[in-house]
Amino acid sequence: MKSYSTILAVVFLVFTTVFVPASALSAPTAAEYGTVLNLSGKQRMLTQKMSKEILLVALEVDSAANLDNLKKTAALFDKTLKGLKAGDADLKLPPTTNGRIVRQLDKTAAIWVDFNQVVQQVISSGKVTPENVAVVAEKNLPLLKSMNRCVKLYEKDASKSGLKSDPGLAVTINLAGKQRMLTQKMSKEFYLVAYGHAVEDNQLNLQETTTLFERTLKGLLDGDATLDLPGTKNEAIRVQLKVVEGLWGTFKPQILTGLKGKDAIGGAQLKEIASTNLPLLKQMNKAVGMYEKEAAK
């Protein structure tokens, strides 16, 4: 018969093996932090991209294609949200062990449930009602803000841990990633004006979004103390940001036609924004990927 002390030793071994506190788990590597900051930041963009795609269906702009895009965007948002919490090998995401971030991810997931109901209703019916537009206009920003809180928590965690040797890079990846969201947010605001929903509010939002995009782009290149951006010396990244700057020079006057009101927006403008916002998004996303690689060095 085993002695009492032996039994205690076995129980202790089992307890310490099974019940490992989160703080004892290995922290994400610098490369993993880069991926987490990139993909959590991308989630913000996806909230706005879904909203934009719903409005394009409502305005009957390439409805079939945008319904298909909406289905893919929603699926990616859902997969990434789950992957941020539990980990996802396909997305190269480690599980999140920081309790505060996990709680914020759970809050985001609860908001997503409600928003996704409208998304799935649009996908299944193939059409968008005025009621759908009203719900999307109301609920997309709480989803965006909740996801943004997650990103800020990841940024803080990365700055004091995996990217502590270059904490400014965490801020840079965050704000560069946020630029992707702003391309979709301003497009969404343009289409809300075109639809005739809360026109004055969305014109004001559109003006603020375009101003922030332009200021952040300049800050990514040459620094901005207020935004905590150190600027970029990496020549390859600067070249890529200049590509974005060139696209922005063409896109800006187009998107600002929304400030003239619904009656000033014709079918040609609707299609023009639909075709030109995606190259701007794509090239900004390429820049974020370059920053992510910098984090892995």
Protein Blocks (a to p, Z undefined) as FASTA:
>chain_A
ZZfklmmmmmmmmmmmmmccfklpccddfklmmmmmmmmmmmmmmmmmmmmmmmmmmnop
akllmmmmmmmmmmmmmmmmmmmmnopfklopacdfbfklmmmmmmmmmmmmmmmmmmmm
mmmnopacfklmmmmmmmmmmmmmmmmmmmmmmmmmmmmmmmmmmmmlmmmmmmmmmmmm
mmmmmmmmmmmmmnopakllmmmmmmmmmmmmmmmmmmmmnopfklopgbjfblklmmmm
mmmmmmmmmmmmmmmmmmnojklpcfklmmmmmmmmmmmmmmmmmmmmmmmmmmmZZ
